[in-house]
Every structure is written in structure tokens, then in C-alpha cells.
Amino acid sequence: MSNLLPKKTSSSGNISGLVCGVLAPTSFGFIPFFTMPLINAGMNTASILAYRFLFSALILLLVMLVRKIPLKMNRHHLLVVLLLGAIYVWSAAGLQIGYRYMPTGICTVVHFTYPIWVILIMLLLYKQRPAPITLAAIAMAIIGVACLVGLFGTSQKIPLAGFIIVASTGIAYATYLVIVSKSGINQEHPVKVSFYVMTTTGILFSIIALATGGINTIPGPSGWVNTILLCIVSTVLSNILLVVALKNAGATTNSILGSLEPLTAVSIGVIFLSETITISSLIGVGLIIIAVLLIALSGRLAYLWKVHLLRRRHRH
């Protein structure tokens, strides 16, 4: 998506890109902060996500009307966004289901492994071999996951079923990103793509909610506040900020700043949701975040290593 956006070289553009690059993952990290009060009030997963995506789609529709972004989309791209919406259903639902099995911050960190799944999908489907540094990062992430699930004797063990559910959300989101990259859908305006994906996702969650007991009503004024903030801060605003950040700061910088999402979620869980985190879990979180950062920087690090080797050869 970012290679279709014009690059700005002005310092003001770079600063705005960095600011948005910080705010986008931070706002994503607030998802459990707004979601957990709704879960604790008795709302089911499908109802919360139906409200989240339908309200967000409505906001994006207003943005499109104000900015005069045409709604028209060709048939092929429309089928692609329908598929993306269906995939996003599990990515969003599995993450929220995971909140019931493990601390929300840990849940977000497990989901944050999606860049690793992207690498593995590209290897299996497109035979793109990862660089040695990427393989090392994957090994580091596996060790981090082992720390999280309690294989090293920690007292805070994550249920295997919960881990599998949340890990699968990373696979789903990785599949989403690969489809966006390979299908040509990124030729469409990102706001339009987001609108159609969120509309599809919201409708599917509404159907799921109706088929499993009905759509819950939003519980009281505080429930409405959390629902609206979940839509605006952690869905619409975060996606718009991400687009601006990609336009002005680039994909690599934003991949690095993306580590703020799990860090924000872990901090919110400990500070506001009374969640506990063990030393083993902290080590696991750190290893996974470092692994993802290494993957984000693998291209640049490989280039710097080649430059270093060429200089050594030149000296000798």
C-alpha cells in the first residue's frame, strides 16, 4: 500500500509521519481497554464486534462522502474485499476470545507474531526464502512463545487452547496482508478498502450474533462511551493514522514503531485492568518484540552487512 503513496521529503512531513507512526499502534493497543468493560458487562464477542465494525464503517462512509471518494469498485476487487472481510472476522473474534483465556497484553503480543506468519506463508506459497537473520528471528520468537505458555516452569501458564486461538488470529491477519499485497486491491483508495472490509465484517458479525442468541444491547452510558471510543480511537483513527504514517515515514519505520501496540496493551493490562505478568512472560514478550523488529529491519541489516563485507575486502 505504501509504495502507491507519494513520498514527502520535507521535515514537517517526516515529523507528521513519525507522530502518526507512534499514535497508530498506540491507539490499536487500547482495544482491550475499551473491550474488557463490555465483556465484563455481559456482552458477547459477536455483538461487540458487530457494533465496532458497523459503526466504524458508518464513520468511514461519512469520511468518503466528505472527501468525495467514489464508492464504485470493480467486481474483482469487490470479491477480494469480501474475502478480506471474512478473514478479518476470525482475526478480530479470536483476539477477543483470547482475552478470556489470558491477560490482554499477552494476548496482543501473541497476535503480534503475524509478521512471522507472513514470512512462512510467502515461503510456502511463493518460495521466497527468508534471510538468515529472519530465520534467527523466527527461532527467537519460538523461544519467546515457549516462555509465554509456561514451558520453562513459570507459575503463569497460558492454556494451550487459548494460545492456539490467538496464534491463529496472527495467521489470519498475515493471510489478510498477503492477499492485500498480491491481489492488486491496494490500487484502490485505502479508505474505500477499509470501508468495504469493515462493512463486510460488521454484517458477518451481526449474522453470527443473531444466530447465537441475538445482538446484545449496549449496556448503559458507559457501555456506549466504550463502544464509541473503540470505534473511533482503536479502529477508524488508528487506520487513518497508519495510512498517514506509511505515506510520510515509510513501511520500515512503521514496522518498528508497531512494537508500541503490544507494549501499550501490556501496560494497560497491568495498570488499568489489574493483570499480572511474570518474569518469564516479560522475557517472552521481549523476545517476540525483538524478533518482529529484526524481521522489519532484516533488509536494512542485510544491506549493511554486505557493505561491511565489501569494505573489508577493499581493505585487504
PyMOL commands that set and color helices and strands:
alter all, ss='L'
color gray80, all
select helices_A, chain A and resi 2-4+11-28+31-40+45-67+75-98+104-111+114-126+132-149+160-183+185-187+190-211+220-249+251-257+260-271+279-315
alter helices_A, ss='H'
color red, helices_A
deselect
rebuild
show_as cartoon
